[in-house]
């Protein structure tokens, strides 16, 4: 049996999220925390339902596996400098859901993002620090 590539895995996870099968993806992440490294690639998907599914996924994982969600930070942090504001905004949102000191530290510069929506998301995520 051939090994599945990361690109195939990202597509499969994204397809499941689009279909609303978040519980299946939660089970995968619980079984193998290595999937967190794919978070940034999944979040780049152009389908809104996939990106919404990622938010639901991280809300759930933060509740049941708070000690693991930080594993996604390294894959999400490059998205904070993406040329597309919607990608930056989605990354800010997920980092806000992760809500750990390292995640929040990455959000501070985004309160001054040139895109007003990205800046607002970052401010909202950091609101509890004030």
C-alpha positions in Angstrom: 0.0 0.0 0.0 1.4 3.4 -1.0 2.0 6.1 1.5 -0.3 9.1 1.2 1.5 12.4 0.5 1.0 15.5 2.6 -0.8 17.1 -0.4 -3.3 14.2 -0.6 -3.8 14.3 3.1 -4.5 18.0 3.1 -7.0 17.6 0.3 -8.7 14.7 2.1 -8.9 16.6 5.4 -10.2 19.7 3.6 -12.8 17.7 1.7 -14.1 16.1 5.0 -14.2 19.6 6.6 -16.2 20.9 3.7 -18.7 18.0 4.0 -19.1 18.9 7.7 -17.3 15.8 9.0 -15.4 17.7 11.7 -15.7 14.9 14.2 -13.8 12.6 11.9 -11.0 15.1 11.7 -11.0 15.7 15.5 -10.5 11.9 15.9 -7.6 12.0 13.4 -5.9 14.8 15.3 -6.5 13.1 18.6 -5.0 9.9 17.3 -1.9 11.5 15.7 -0.9 15.0 16.8 1.5 15.2 13.8 -1.5 16.4 11.8 -1.2 19.8 13.4 1.7 20.5 11.1 -0.7 20.5 8.2 -3.0 23.2 9.7 -1.5 26.1 7.7 -1.8 24.2 4.4 -5.4 23.3 5.2 -6.3 26.8 6.1 -5.0 28.1 2.7 -8.0 26.3 1.1 -10.2 28.6 -0.9 -13.4 27.0 0.2 -15.1 28.9 3.0 -16.6 25.7 4.5 -13.1 24.3 4.9 -11.8 27.4 6.7 -15.0 27.5 8.9 -14.4 23.8 9.6 -10.9 24.6 10.8 -12.3 27.1 13.3 -14.7 24.5 14.6 -11.9 22.0 14.7 -9.7 24.2 16.8 -12.5 25.3 19.1 -13.1 21.6 19.9 -9.4 20.7 20.1 -8.7 23.6 22.4 -11.5 22.3 24.7 -10.4 18.7 24.7 -6.6 18.8 24.0 -5.4 22.2 25.1 -1.9 20.9 25.6 -1.6 19.9 21.9 -3.1 22.9 19.9 0.2 24.8 20.1 1.6 22.2 17.7 -0.2 24.1 14.9 1.6 27.4 15.6 4.6 26.7 13.4 2.4 25.9 10.4 0.1 28.9 11.0 2.7 31.6 11.6 3.9 31.9 8.0 0.3 32.8 7.0 0.5 35.9 9.1 2.6 37.5 6.3 0.6 36.2 3.4 -0.3 38.7 0.7 -4.0 37.8 0.9 -5.8 39.5 3.8 -8.3 36.7 4.1 -5.5 34.2 4.7 -3.9 36.4 7.4 -7.3 36.9 9.0 -8.0 33.1 9.1 -4.6 32.5 10.6 -5.2 35.2 13.2 -8.6 33.6 14.1 -7.1 30.2 14.6 -4.2 31.5 16.7 -6.8 33.4 18.7 -8.6 30.1 19.3 -5.3 28.5 20.3 -5.1 31.3 22.8 -1.7 30.5 24.4 1.1 33.0 25.2 3.1 32.0 22.1 0.0 32.3 19.9 -1.0 35.7 21.3 2.6 37.0 20.9 2.3 36.4 17.2 -0.9 38.4 17.1 0.4 41.6 18.5 1.9 43.0 15.3 -1.3 42.2 13.4 -3.3 44.8 15.4 -1.6 47.2 12.9 -2.3 45.1 9.8 -3.0 47.3 6.7 -6.2 45.4 6.2 -8.8 46.8 8.8 -10.6 43.4 9.1 -7.4 41.6 10.0 -6.4 44.2 12.5 -9.9 44.0 14.1 -9.7 40.2 14.4 -6.3 40.5 16.0 -7.6 43.2 18.5 -10.6 41.0 19.3 -8.4 38.0 19.9 -6.2 40.0 22.3 -9.0 41.8 24.0 -8.8 39.8 27.2 -5.2 40.9 27.8 -6.2 44.5 28.5 
